[in-house]
């Protein structure tokens, strides 16, 4: 890892010559690229799982950031579930990438970690004998390392304000960066968007002569149950199919509709019309699990919810889901933020929700926001406890929730939820 630059430096000028060092193995993969602000990890996972269910072949899945361990970024999804590549394989692939960087002109500057991870994913998937792969965009789209890969189809998840220092300060500018993954003549599946983002995506698709596949009118939620959400999805052949989605949350149904639409476009509606194929699809959706996304765990008899929502749009969805699934349950929250997030707007949203109390802490990142500064944004009427140490904050949240017979919701940055999940899973295993 020391061979690569740990900072984000957007641009494709290093990716093309680096891929060339390996003979452009990416051209031997059939790739779906997924961009957006919220939900793109879930959509990537669901797309890979559905594609595997339909083709009955393993599919590569490359996502970011990882929640707990680096090798989570490189996974194979098949009828046995999903499994990350072993650390040893990932390390060997990265060592080969590091060796290849020595042949690049020094004028290009050092290859970044994300660029190296992206090339390593190509190597791992190709050498595992995979044909299909889903790549999640790391940041933006236009200059993201994954855009150097020849995607057959693009998916754009909901776009909102995030990474304003790199992508622009208005929604249209952010949408333009993300819509740049649309290739000439290639189809693009588009989730429900705000008007400003929709206008940009439609304009880019028209310019690229790309066919838009909007999902807004293609699904309908039927019922929320303890086992999952029942919904219908409208296929391209005007057939309406009913499925149950094991992932909790209203937004996950839209994510599933995006994934279904992407896979249908990829393989054709004829395959989805086959009863056996739909049975495999239904089984995957019902059993789908994606850590850190409105995920319920139990630790020593205490119910815990984990969610990586950290920008205003994601926090709104989290609060709506809390109200939907736990309308009469007192809730203690554990929350912290990074400096480059819109934490003031998030704090205002959290103030409006009737939490039993909030433990304000700090993510494990150099970019963390001080817990003291964040706690000061909440009104005196709220029960706010500041605890900078994350592990202590988790223990405090568990204790408070247990005393109040409440649910504890741990949410915010990946750098907060990931370490918290590791700690909780360790306590469960003891």
Secondary structure, 3 states (H helix, E strand, C coil): CCCCECCCCCCCHHHHHHHHCCCCHHHHCEEEEEECCCCHHHHHHHHHHHHHHHHCCCEEEECCCCCCCHHHHEEEEECCEEEECCHHHHHHHHHHHHHHHCCCCHHHCCCEHHHHHHHHHHHHHHHCCCCEEEEECCCCCCCCHHHHCCEEEEEECCCCCCCHHHHCCCHHHHHHHHHCCCCCCCCEEECCCCHHHHHHHHHHHHHHCCCEEECCCCEEEEEEECCEEEEEEECCCCCEEEEEECCCCHHHHHHHHHHHHHHHHHHCHHHHCCHHHHHHHHHHHHHCCCCCCCEEEEECCEEEEEECCCCHHHHHHHHHHHHHHCCCCCEEEEEECECCCCHHHHHHHHHHCCCCEEEECCCCCCCECCHHHHHCCCCCCCCEEECCCHHHHHHHHHHHHHHCCCEEEEEECHHHHHHHHHHHHHHHHC
